[in-house]
Amino acid sequence: ISSAGAINLIWEPNTESDLAGYIILRGTPHEGATDTPELEPIGPPVTETRFSDAVVAGTTHVYAVQAIDRAGNVSATSAPVTETAR
């Protein structure tokens, strides 16, 4: 969800009993590129099912989320979403 100077992510919770948190991944598409850019973690795992990323208005970013358990196992990456901050 785009807002002034931020992109807000909301996702369905993982229901595994050993869930430790979620890794937020972000990439910036290159002009004219049609493929998904390389996504990198943008901070430590979060425990909420929402995240607000303060970004420059007018910038476009691609996001995805991974769940991580207490043993350090990481889930498959969610489908990427692209959003432009207002």
Secondary structure, 3 states (H helix, E strand, C coil): CEECCEEEEECCCCCCCCEEEEEEEEECCCCCCCCCCCCEECCCCECCCEEEEECCCCCEEEEEEEEEECCCCECCCCCCEEEECC
